[in-house]
């Protein structure tokens, strides 16, 4: 019995030591988001159509009537999302995720569907549930193309 009690205390001590060490390794604080002046400009017709497609009848309540949300989305579309052709990444799957991995952002519009082809003029990146708030940048491959979505961190 004493041996079991001794093992239990040793295990609890090891767990508490590990927990204390994990908590003491602090992450660097996030930098404040800096917005470029281009977020002050009104939405373009293309940006508005992308937002309408994703937010449907909730667009006014969840975006247009919320100045900070609108500013964040303009910043995302205008400054943080880049679509680049990078054939050197194709096949190097540990460096990126696919749009299928991300899934659809269809919380407000259940009619959204995955794109079956890529057209740079009509591709709506907002349709996808991409990691836009994490630390660091993210890369997603667009379908089976050489094009990739690069999402830059907002804390640069």
OpenMM code with the backbone's topology and positions (N, CA, C; nanometers):
from openmm import Vec3, app, unit

residues = "UNK UNK UNK UNK UNK UNK UNK UNK UNK UNK UNK UNK UNK UNK UNK UNK UNK UNK UNK UNK UNK UNK UNK UNK UNK UNK UNK UNK UNK UNK UNK UNK UNK UNK UNK UNK UNK UNK UNK UNK UNK UNK UNK UNK UNK UNK UNK UNK UNK UNK UNK UNK UNK UNK UNK UNK UNK UNK UNK UNK UNK UNK UNK UNK UNK UNK UNK UNK UNK UNK UNK UNK UNK UNK UNK UNK UNK UNK UNK UNK UNK UNK UNK UNK UNK UNK UNK UNK UNK UNK UNK UNK UNK UNK UNK UNK UNK UNK UNK UNK UNK UNK UNK UNK UNK UNK UNK UNK UNK UNK UNK UNK UNK UNK UNK UNK UNK UNK UNK UNK UNK UNK UNK UNK UNK UNK UNK UNK UNK UNK UNK UNK UNK UNK UNK UNK UNK UNK UNK UNK UNK UNK UNK UNK UNK UNK UNK UNK UNK UNK UNK UNK UNK UNK UNK UNK".split()
positions = [
    Vec3(0.0817, -0.1191, 0.0000),
    Vec3(0.0000, 0.0000, 0.0000),
    Vec3(0.0862, 0.1256, 0.0000),
    Vec3(0.1914, 0.1248, 0.0854),
    Vec3(0.2798, 0.2401, 0.0922),
    Vec3(0.3518, 0.2605, -0.0402),
    Vec3(0.3855, 0.1523, -0.1067),
    Vec3(0.4542, 0.1605, -0.2357),
    Vec3(0.3633, 0.2250, -0.3405),
    Vec3(0.2356, 0.1870, -0.3413),
    Vec3(0.1405, 0.2471, -0.4345),
    Vec3(0.1238, 0.3959, -0.4068),
    Vec3(0.1182, 0.4315, -0.2800),
    Vec3(0.1055, 0.5713, -0.2415),
    Vec3(0.2288, 0.6500, -0.2835),
    Vec3(0.3452, 0.5911, -0.2678),
    Vec3(0.4700, 0.6551, -0.3083),
    Vec3(0.4720, 0.6783, -0.4599),
    Vec3(0.4283, 0.5768, -0.5368),
    Vec3(0.4207, 0.5917, -0.6837),
    Vec3(0.3223, 0.7015, -0.7236),
    Vec3(0.2095, 0.7083, -0.6541),
    Vec3(0.1095, 0.8112, -0.6845),
    Vec3(0.1664, 0.9510, -0.6594),
    Vec3(0.2364, 0.9693, -0.5480),
    Vec3(0.2980, 1.0991, -0.5190),
    Vec3(0.4057, 1.1338, -0.6212),
    Vec3(0.4839, 1.0351, -0.6592),
    Vec3(0.5891, 1.0589, -0.7586),
    Vec3(0.5273, 1.1008, -0.8920),
    Vec3(0.4181, 1.0348, -0.9297),
    Vec3(0.3499, 1.0682, -1.0548),
    Vec3(0.2920, 1.2096, -1.0479),
    Vec3(0.2278, 1.2434, -0.9373),
    Vec3(0.1728, 1.3781, -0.9212),
    Vec3(0.2827, 1.4835, -0.9242),
    Vec3(0.3963, 1.4552, -0.8621),
    Vec3(0.5084, 1.5485, -0.8630),
    Vec3(0.5604, 1.5694, -1.0054),
    Vec3(0.5737, 1.4600, -1.0805),
    Vec3(0.6221, 1.4695, -1.2192),
    Vec3(0.5257, 1.5502, -1.3043),
    Vec3(0.3961, 1.5268, -1.2883),
    Vec3(0.2962, 1.5996, -1.3677),
    Vec3(0.2977, 1.7470, -1.3327),
    Vec3(0.3053, 1.7804, -1.2029),
    Vec3(0.3055, 1.9215, -1.1639),
    Vec3(0.4326, 1.9917, -1.2100),
    Vec3(0.5455, 1.9224, -1.2094),
    Vec3(0.6702, 1.9812, -1.2583),
    Vec3(0.6610, 2.0083, -1.4076),
    Vec3(0.6087, 1.9108, -1.4848),
    Vec3(0.5929, 1.9283, -1.6290),
    Vec3(0.4985, 2.0441, -1.6585),
    Vec3(0.3882, 2.0515, -1.5846),
    Vec3(0.2903, 2.1583, -1.6049),
    Vec3(0.3514, 2.2953, -1.5760),
    Vec3(0.4295, 2.3049, -1.4691),
    Vec3(0.4930, 2.4323, -1.4351),
    Vec3(0.5929, 2.4738, -1.5422),
    Vec3(0.6678, 2.3783, -1.5963),
    Vec3(0.7638, 2.4103, -1.7017),
    Vec3(0.6928, 2.4553, -1.8286),
    Vec3(0.5824, 2.3909, -1.8627),
    Vec3(0.5079, 2.4273, -1.9833),
    Vec3(0.4507, 2.5678, -1.9708),
    Vec3(0.4078, 2.6053, -1.8515),
    Vec3(0.3503, 2.7374, -1.8328),
    Vec3(0.4567, 2.8460, -1.8277),
    Vec3(0.5788, 2.8102, -1.7879),
    Vec3(0.6823, 2.9122, -1.7768),
    Vec3(0.7444, 2.9479, -1.9116),
    Vec3(0.7298, 2.8614, -2.0127),
    Vec3(0.7824, 2.8951, -2.1452),
    Vec3(0.6784, 2.9806, -2.2169),
    Vec3(0.6924, 3.1113, -2.2009),
    Vec3(0.5924, 3.2050, -2.2528),
    Vec3(0.6129, 3.2320, -2.4005),
    Vec3(0.5006, 3.2477, -2.4699),
    Vec3(0.5063, 3.2890, -2.6093),
    Vec3(0.5277, 3.4399, -2.6125),
    Vec3(0.5845, 3.4861, -2.7196),
    Vec3(0.6019, 3.6300, -2.7372),
    Vec3(0.4649, 3.6951, -2.7491),
    Vec3(0.4472, 3.8119, -2.6882),
    Vec3(0.3175, 3.8787, -2.7017),
    Vec3(0.2919, 3.9178, -2.8472),
    Vec3(0.1664, 3.9127, -2.8843),
    Vec3(0.1288, 3.9492, -3.0209),
    Vec3(0.1427, 4.0988, -3.0399),
    Vec3(0.1882, 4.1370, -3.1579),
    Vec3(0.1966, 4.2791, -3.1915),
    Vec3(0.0578, 4.3285, -3.2290),
    Vec3(0.0350, 4.4569, -3.2077),
    Vec3(-0.0924, 4.5156, -3.2465),
    Vec3(-0.1085, 4.5098, -3.3977),
    Vec3(-0.2317, 4.4939, -3.4398),
    Vec3(-0.2611, 4.4915, -3.5830),
    Vec3(-0.2448, 4.6323, -3.6378),
    Vec3(-0.1690, 4.6434, -3.7467),
    Vec3(-0.1535, 4.7722, -3.8139),
    Vec3(-0.2260, 4.7634, -3.9472),
    Vec3(-0.3084, 4.8628, -3.9717),
    Vec3(-0.3880, 4.8648, -4.0942),
    Vec3(-0.3265, 4.9620, -4.1940),
    Vec3(-0.3214, 4.9210, -4.3188),
    Vec3(-0.2798, 5.0118, -4.4254),
    Vec3(-0.3933, 5.1101, -4.4528),
    Vec3(-0.3591, 5.2201, -4.5144),
    Vec3(-0.4604, 5.3216, -4.5450),
    Vec3(-0.5668, 5.2716, -4.6417),
    Vec3(-0.5358, 5.1666, -4.7177),
    Vec3(-0.6329, 5.1186, -4.8161),
    Vec3(-0.7594, 5.0594, -4.7527),
    Vec3(-0.7595, 5.0318, -4.6227),
    Vec3(-0.8815, 4.9803, -4.5600),
    Vec3(-0.9851, 5.0895, -4.5378),
    Vec3(-0.9445, 5.2154, -4.5569),
    Vec3(-1.0387, 5.3273, -4.5421),
    Vec3(-1.1276, 5.3421, -4.6652),
    Vec3(-1.0839, 5.2890, -4.7772),
    Vec3(-1.1612, 5.3000, -4.9016),
    Vec3(-1.2853, 5.2110, -4.8938),
    Vec3(-1.3924, 5.2500, -4.9626),
    Vec3(-1.5141, 5.1676, -4.9627),
    Vec3(-1.4886, 5.0312, -5.0271),
    Vec3(-1.5790, 4.9402, -5.0007),
    Vec3(-1.5710, 4.8079, -5.0627),
    Vec3(-1.5819, 4.8203, -5.2143),
    Vec3(-1.5052, 4.7397, -5.2840),
    Vec3(-1.5213, 4.7323, -5.4293),
    Vec3(-1.6441, 4.6467, -5.4579),
    Vec3(-1.6924, 4.6513, -5.5786),
    Vec3(-1.8095, 4.5695, -5.6136),
    Vec3(-1.7765, 4.4205, -5.6011),
    Vec3(-1.6535, 4.3821, -5.6353),
    Vec3(-1.6146, 4.2416, -5.6224),
    Vec3(-1.6096, 4.1995, -5.4751),
    Vec3(-1.5514, 4.2839, -5.3902),
    Vec3(-1.5453, 4.2514, -5.2477),
    Vec3(-1.6867, 4.2380, -5.1896),
    Vec3(-1.7737, 4.3292, -5.2270),
    Vec3(-1.9116, 4.3240, -5.1784),
    Vec3(-1.9815, 4.1969, -5.2253),
    Vec3(-1.9584, 4.1565, -5.3482),
    Vec3(-2.0219, 4.0339, -5.3973),
    Vec3(-1.9670, 3.9106, -5.3238),
    Vec3(-1.8383, 3.9106, -5.2920),
    Vec3(-1.7799, 3.8005, -5.2144),
    Vec3(-1.8449, 3.7936, -5.0757),
    Vec3(-1.8594, 3.9081, -5.0122),
    Vec3(-1.9204, 3.9123, -4.8794),
    Vec3(-2.0664, 3.8683, -4.8845),
    Vec3(-2.1399, 3.9134, -4.9865),
    Vec3(-2.2803, 3.8729, -5.0013),
    Vec3(-2.2918, 3.7222, -5.0186),
    Vec3(-2.2003, 3.6649, -5.0969),
    Vec3(-2.2042, 3.5206, -5.1196),
    Vec3(-2.1861, 3.4438, -4.9890),
    Vec3(-2.0976, 3.4900, -4.9035),
    Vec3(-2.0652, 3.4183, -4.7808),
    Vec3(-2.1641, 3.4475, -4.6679),
    Vec3(-2.2007, 3.5738, -4.6498),
    Vec3(-2.2840, 3.6119, -4.5362),
    Vec3(-2.4334, 3.6156, -4.5677),
    Vec3(-2.4686, 3.6117, -4.6938),
    Vec3(-2.6089, 3.6077, -4.7383),
    Vec3(-2.6930, 3.7136, -4.6669),
    Vec3(-2.8038, 3.6740, -4.6071),
    Vec3(-2.8945, 3.7712, -4.5451),
    Vec3(-2.8436, 3.8251, -4.4111),
    Vec3(-2.7304, 3.7778, -4.3636),
    Vec3(-2.6697, 3.8270, -4.2388),
    Vec3(-2.5621, 3.9327, -4.2656),
    Vec3(-2.5412, 3.9709, -4.3902),
    Vec3(-2.4340, 4.0631, -4.4263),
    Vec3(-2.4437, 4.1959, -4.3509),
    Vec3(-2.5595, 4.2566, -4.3498),
    Vec3(-2.5729, 4.3851, -4.2809),
    Vec3(-2.5450, 4.3707, -4.1317),
    Vec3(-2.6112, 4.2770, -4.0678),
    Vec3(-2.6003, 4.2633, -3.9224),
    Vec3(-2.4611, 4.2206, -3.8769),
    Vec3(-2.3956, 4.1309, -3.9524),
    Vec3(-2.2685, 4.0748, -3.9057),
    Vec3(-2.1451, 4.1408, -3.9639),
    Vec3(-2.1611, 4.2210, -4.0695),
    Vec3(-2.0433, 4.2840, -4.1308),
    Vec3(-2.0634, 4.4339, -4.1510),
    Vec3(-2.1568, 4.4715, -4.2338),
    Vec3(-2.1700, 4.6111, -4.2744),
    Vec3(-2.2065, 4.7053, -4.1590),
    Vec3(-2.2797, 4.6551, -4.0603),
    Vec3(-2.3168, 4.7378, -3.9452),
    Vec3(-2.2140, 4.7303, -3.8321),
    Vec3(-2.1041, 4.6611, -3.8569),
    Vec3(-1.9990, 4.6461, -3.7555),
    Vec3(-1.8672, 4.6981, -3.8144),
    Vec3(-1.8351, 4.8241, -3.7898),
    Vec3(-1.7195, 4.8877, -3.8531),
    Vec3(-1.5873, 4.8124, -3.8342),
    Vec3(-1.5623, 4.7569, -3.7166),
    Vec3(-1.4358, 4.6863, -3.6950),
    Vec3(-1.4299, 4.5569, -3.7750),
    Vec3(-1.5405, 4.4837, -3.7819),
    Vec3(-1.5459, 4.3604, -3.8612),
    Vec3(-1.5229, 4.3922, -4.0088),
    Vec3(-1.5863, 4.4984, -4.0571),
    Vec3(-1.5687, 4.5387, -4.1958),
    Vec3(-1.4230, 4.5762, -4.2227),
    Vec3(-1.3632, 4.6492, -4.1310),
    Vec3(-1.2229, 4.6892, -4.1445),
    Vec3(-1.1313, 4.5660, -4.1465),
    Vec3(-1.1590, 4.4697, -4.0598),
    Vec3(-1.0783, 4.3475, -4.0555),
    Vec3(-1.0904, 4.2682, -4.1860),
    Vec3(-1.2110, 4.2606, -4.2399),
    Vec3(-1.2298, 4.1873, -4.3656),
    Vec3(-1.1641, 4.2592, -4.4833),
    Vec3(-1.1713, 4.3910, -4.4859),
    Vec3(-1.1017, 4.4671, -4.5914),
    Vec3(-0.9513, 4.4439, -4.5800),
    Vec3(-0.8999, 4.4469, -4.4588),
    Vec3(-0.7574, 4.4229, -4.4375),
    Vec3(-0.7183, 4.2829, -4.4835),
    Vec3(-0.8016, 4.1866, -4.4524),
    Vec3(-0.7764, 4.0496, -4.4948),
    Vec3(-0.7712, 4.0393, -4.6470),
    Vec3(-0.8725, 4.0915, -4.7130),
    Vec3(-0.8805, 4.0813, -4.8594),
    Vec3(-0.7738, 4.1643, -4.9308),
    Vec3(-0.7427, 4.2798, -4.8783),
    Vec3(-0.6547, 4.3734, -4.9487),
    Vec3(-0.5072, 4.3592, -4.9127),
    Vec3(-0.4774, 4.3121, -4.7940),
    Vec3(-0.3386, 4.3153, -4.7481),
    Vec3(-0.2826, 4.1825, -4.6986),
    Vec3(-0.3683, 4.0920, -4.6580),
    Vec3(-0.3170, 3.9706, -4.5954),
    Vec3(-0.3306, 3.8456, -4.6799),
    Vec3(-0.4179, 3.8450, -4.7767),
    Vec3(-0.4345, 3.7269, -4.8624),
    Vec3(-0.3683, 3.7521, -4.9963),
    Vec3(-0.2765, 3.6639, -5.0292),
    Vec3(-0.2079, 3.6693, -5.1585),
    Vec3(-0.2357, 3.5386, -5.2301),
    Vec3(-0.2588, 3.5458, -5.3588),
    Vec3(-0.2714, 3.4241, -5.4390),
    Vec3(-0.1545, 3.4239, -5.5354),
    Vec3(-0.0719, 3.3221, -5.5217),
    Vec3(0.0529, 3.3143, -5.5975),
    Vec3(0.0646, 3.1791, -5.6668),
    Vec3(0.1241, 3.1827, -5.7847),
    Vec3(0.1584, 3.0582, -5.8528),
    Vec3(0.2942, 3.0138, -5.8003),
    Vec3(0.2985, 2.8943, -5.7406),
    Vec3(0.4215, 2.8418, -5.6813),
    Vec3(0.4365, 2.6931, -5.7144),
    Vec3(0.4734, 2.6627, -5.8383),
    Vec3(0.4820, 2.5218, -5.8783),
    Vec3(0.5841, 2.4419, -5.7971),
    Vec3(0.6808, 2.5111, -5.7372),
    Vec3(0.7825, 2.4413, -5.6583),
    Vec3(0.7249, 2.3784, -5.5313),
    Vec3(0.6079, 2.4224, -5.4873),
    Vec3(0.5462, 2.3650, -5.3676),
    Vec3(0.4632, 2.2402, -5.3965),
    Vec3(0.4203, 2.2230, -5.5208),
    Vec3(0.3343, 2.1102, -5.5551),
    Vec3(0.4056, 1.9804, -5.5165),
    Vec3(0.3354, 1.8964, -5.4430),
    Vec3(0.3916, 1.7700, -5.3996),
    Vec3(0.4602, 1.7771, -5.2638),
    Vec3(0.4892, 1.8963, -5.2177),
    Vec3(0.5538, 1.9139, -5.0867),
    Vec3(0.4439, 1.9374, -4.9832),
    Vec3(0.3626, 1.8355, -4.9599),
    Vec3(0.2379, 1.8498, -4.8844),
    Vec3(0.2540, 1.8867, -4.7377),
    Vec3(0.3728, 1.8756, -4.6825),
    Vec3(0.3891, 1.9163, -4.5434),
    Vec3(0.3956, 2.0679, -4.5279),
    Vec3(0.4067, 2.1405, -4.6392),
    Vec3(0.4164, 2.2866, -4.6329),
    Vec3(0.2826, 2.3563, -4.6508),
    Vec3(0.1789, 2.2840, -4.6876),
    Vec3(0.0496, 2.3480, -4.7116),
    Vec3(-0.0655, 2.2533, -4.6820),
    Vec3(-0.1838, 2.3143, -4.6706),
    Vec3(-0.3082, 2.2395, -4.6602),
    Vec3(-0.3854, 2.2619, -4.7898),
    Vec3(-0.4893, 2.1860, -4.8084),
    Vec3(-0.5746, 2.2050, -4.9253),
    Vec3(-0.7048, 2.2724, -4.8815),
    Vec3(-0.7797, 2.3229, -4.9763),
    Vec3(-0.9087, 2.3832, -4.9451),
    Vec3(-1.0046, 2.2798, -4.8872),
    Vec3(-0.9914, 2.1556, -4.9306),
    Vec3(-1.0746, 2.0487, -4.8750),
    Vec3(-1.0427, 2.0292, -4.7275),
    Vec3(-0.9138, 2.0377, -4.6920),
    Vec3(-0.8754, 2.0286, -4.5507),
    Vec3(-0.9421, 2.1393, -4.4703),
    Vec3(-0.9488, 2.2584, -4.5268),
    Vec3(-1.0052, 2.3733, -4.4566),
    Vec3(-1.1567, 2.3631, -4.4442),
    Vec3(-1.2212, 2.3146, -4.5466),
    Vec3(-1.3668, 2.3072, -4.5470),
    Vec3(-1.4297, 2.4406, -4.5851),
    Vec3(-1.5603, 2.4401, -4.5945),
    Vec3(-1.6344, 2.5601, -4.6310),
    Vec3(-1.6730, 2.6395, -4.5071),
    Vec3(-1.6757, 2.7706, -4.5214),
    Vec3(-1.7263, 2.8594, -4.4172),
    Vec3(-1.8717, 2.8869, -4.4514),
    Vec3(-1.9570, 2.7924, -4.4186),
    Vec3(-2.0968, 2.8010, -4.4604),
    Vec3(-2.1929, 2.8211, -4.3437),
    Vec3(-2.1458, 2.8888, -4.2393),
    Vec3(-2.2296, 2.9148, -4.1221),
    Vec3(-2.3485, 3.0045, -4.1551),
    Vec3(-2.3342, 3.0922, -4.2528),
    Vec3(-2.4387, 3.1884, -4.2865),
    Vec3(-2.5064, 3.1580, -4.4193),
    Vec3(-2.4432, 3.0754, -4.5016),
    Vec3(-2.4989, 3.0408, -4.6313),
    Vec3(-2.4743, 2.8918, -4.6560),
    Vec3(-2.5742, 2.8128, -4.6304),
    Vec3(-2.5607, 2.6675, -4.6461),
    Vec3(-2.5538, 2.6249, -4.7922),
    Vec3(-2.5759, 2.7170, -4.8843),
    Vec3(-2.5729, 2.6864, -5.0271),
    Vec3(-2.4310, 2.6911, -5.0863),
    Vec3(-2.3324, 2.7334, -5.0081),
    Vec3(-2.1955, 2.7412, -5.0604),
    Vec3(-2.1476, 2.6035, -5.1029),
    Vec3(-2.0675, 2.6023, -5.2091),
    Vec3(-2.0123, 2.4768, -5.2583),
    Vec3(-1.8654, 2.4980, -5.2938),
    Vec3(-1.7897, 2.3896, -5.2865),
    Vec3(-1.6495, 2.3962, -5.3258),
    Vec3(-1.6389, 2.4323, -5.4734),
    Vec3(-1.5387, 2.5119, -5.5058),
    Vec3(-1.5127, 2.5421, -5.6463),
    Vec3(-1.4624, 2.4167, -5.7154),
    Vec3(-1.4977, 2.4020, -5.8414),
    Vec3(-1.4494, 2.2873, -5.9188),
    Vec3(-1.3374, 2.3275, -6.0130),
    Vec3(-1.3205, 2.4586, -6.0328),
    Vec3(-1.2103, 2.5091, -6.1140),
    Vec3(-1.1675, 2.6436, -6.0560),
    Vec3(-1.0519, 2.6895, -6.0985),
    Vec3(-0.9991, 2.8146, -6.0455),
    Vec3(-0.9983, 2.9222, -6.1522),
    Vec3(-1.0620, 3.0358, -6.1210),
    Vec3(-1.0600, 3.1540, -6.2053),
    Vec3(-1.0211, 3.2693, -6.1146),
    Vec3(-0.9084, 3.3325, -6.1417),
    Vec3(-0.8580, 3.4357, -6.0505),
    Vec3(-0.9532, 3.5540, -6.0351),
    Vec3(-1.0404, 3.5768, -6.1314),
    Vec3(-1.1327, 3.6901, -6.1250),
    Vec3(-1.2579, 3.6622, -6.0422),
    Vec3(-1.2905, 3.5362, -6.0236),
    Vec3(-1.4143, 3.5030, -5.9526),
    Vec3(-1.3920, 3.4191, -5.8270),
    Vec3(-1.2691, 3.3810, -5.8006),
    Vec3(-1.2409, 3.2951, -5.6853),
    Vec3(-1.2637, 3.3716, -5.5553),
    Vec3(-1.3528, 3.3205, -5.4714),
    Vec3(-1.3876, 3.3847, -5.3441),
    Vec3(-1.3213, 3.3092, -5.2295),
    Vec3(-1.2125, 3.3619, -5.1822),
    Vec3(-1.1362, 3.2986, -5.0753),
    Vec3(-1.2143, 3.2974, -4.9439),
    Vec3(-1.3098, 3.3887, -4.9280),
    Vec3(-1.3879, 3.3965, -4.8048),
    Vec3(-1.4807, 3.2765, -4.7861),
    Vec3(-1.5067, 3.2023, -4.8922),
    Vec3(-1.5939, 3.0847, -4.8843),
    Vec3(-1.5331, 2.9733, -4.8004),
    Vec3(-1.4044, 2.9786, -4.7781),
    Vec3(-1.3353, 2.8680, -4.7137),
    Vec3(-1.3007, 2.9008, -4.5692),
    Vec3(-1.3027, 2.7997, -4.4869),
    Vec3(-1.2777, 2.8143, -4.3443),
    Vec3(-1.1264, 2.8119, -4.3178),
    Vec3(-1.0585, 2.9130, -4.3668),
    Vec3(-0.9134, 2.9207, -4.3575),
    Vec3(-0.8713, 2.9743, -4.2212),
    Vec3(-0.7530, 2.9343, -4.1770),
    Vec3(-0.6989, 2.9840, -4.0504),
    Vec3(-0.6442, 3.1244, -4.0741),
    Vec3(-0.7207, 3.2231, -4.0333),
    Vec3(-0.6799, 3.3613, -4.0588),
    Vec3(-0.6338, 3.4333, -3.9330),
    Vec3(-0.6529, 3.3717, -3.8159),
    Vec3(-0.6186, 3.4395, -3.6909),
    Vec3(-0.5017, 3.3761, -3.6166),
    Vec3(-0.4417, 3.2738, -3.6699),
    Vec3(-0.3328, 3.2079, -3.5991),
    Vec3(-0.2031, 3.2871, -3.6041),
    Vec3(-0.1082, 3.2440, -3.5258),
    Vec3(0.0255, 3.3032, -3.5304),
    Vec3(0.0934, 3.2573, -3.6584),
    Vec3(0.1630, 3.3465, -3.7227),
    Vec3(0.2355, 3.3104, -3.8436),
    Vec3(0.1466, 3.3037, -3.9664),
    Vec3(0.2086, 3.2726, -4.0772),
    Vec3(0.1384, 3.2666, -4.2052),
    Vec3(0.0908, 3.1250, -4.2337),
    Vec3(-0.0056, 3.1138, -4.3235),
    Vec3(-0.0611, 2.9847, -4.3647),
    Vec3(-0.0612, 2.9774, -4.5170),
    Vec3(-0.0521, 2.8549, -4.5684),
    Vec3(-0.0548, 2.8341, -4.7134),
    Vec3(-0.1544, 2.7228, -4.7450),
    Vec3(-0.2395, 2.7479, -4.8452),
    Vec3(-0.3378, 2.6510, -4.8920),
    Vec3(-0.3258, 2.6368, -5.0430),
    Vec3(-0.3309, 2.5144, -5.0891),
    Vec3(-0.3296, 2.4901, -5.2342),
    Vec3(-0.4714, 2.5019, -5.2889),
    Vec3(-0.4832, 2.5677, -5.4027),
    Vec3(-0.6125, 2.5839, -5.4683),
    Vec3(-0.6324, 2.4687, -5.5660),
    Vec3(-0.7264, 2.3818, -5.5303),
    Vec3(-0.7607, 2.2657, -5.6124),
    Vec3(-0.6345, 2.1888, -5.6516),
    Vec3(-0.6253, 2.1431, -5.7729),
    Vec3(-0.5051, 2.0723, -5.8189),
    Vec3(-0.4246, 2.1614, -5.9121),
    Vec3(-0.4121, 2.2878, -5.8741),
    Vec3(-0.3402, 2.3840, -5.9565),
    Vec3(-0.2035, 2.4123, -5.8952),
    Vec3(-0.1289, 2.4988, -5.9601),
    Vec3(-0.0019, 2.5477, -5.9057),
    Vec3(-0.0227, 2.6757, -5.8244),
    Vec3(-0.1492, 2.7130, -5.8020),
    Vec3(-0.1799, 2.8358, -5.7292),
    Vec3(-0.2034, 2.8058, -5.5819),
    Vec3(-0.1544, 2.8975, -5.4996),
    Vec3(-0.1642, 2.8830, -5.3551),
    Vec3(-0.2158, 3.0126, -5.2932),
    Vec3(-0.2926, 2.9965, -5.1873),
    Vec3(-0.3373, 3.1094, -5.1065),
    Vec3(-0.2366, 3.1242, -4.9940),
    Vec3(-0.1784, 3.2418, -4.9816),
    Vec3(-0.0879, 3.2705, -4.8720),
    Vec3(-0.1594, 3.3703, -4.7821),
    Vec3(-0.1782, 3.3328, -4.6570),
    Vec3(-0.2423, 3.4218, -4.5615),
    Vec3(-0.1356, 3.4717, -4.4662),
    Vec3(-0.1099, 3.6010, -4.4733),
    Vec3(-0.0102, 3.6622, -4.3880),
    Vec3(-0.0685, 3.6888, -4.2502),
    Vec3(0.0123, 3.6761, -4.1488),
    Vec3(-0.0319, 3.7026, -4.0113),
    Vec3(-0.0734, 3.8492, -3.9991),
    Vec3(-0.1740, 3.8745, -3.9198),
    Vec3(-0.2140, 4.0132, -3.8961),
    Vec3(-0.1240, 4.0789, -3.7930),
    Vec3(-0.0379, 4.0028, -3.7295),
    Vec3(0.0518, 4.0549, -3.6249),
    Vec3(0.1945, 4.0626, -3.6770),
    Vec3(0.2179, 4.1463, -3.7759),
    Vec3(0.3510, 4.1556, -3.8373),
    Vec3(0.4242, 4.2766, -3.7876),
] * unit.nanometer
topology = app.Topology()
chain = topology.addChain("A")
for resn in residues:
    res = topology.addResidue(resn, chain)
    for name in ("N", "CA", "C"):
        topology.addAtom(name, app.Element.getBySymbol(name[0]), res)
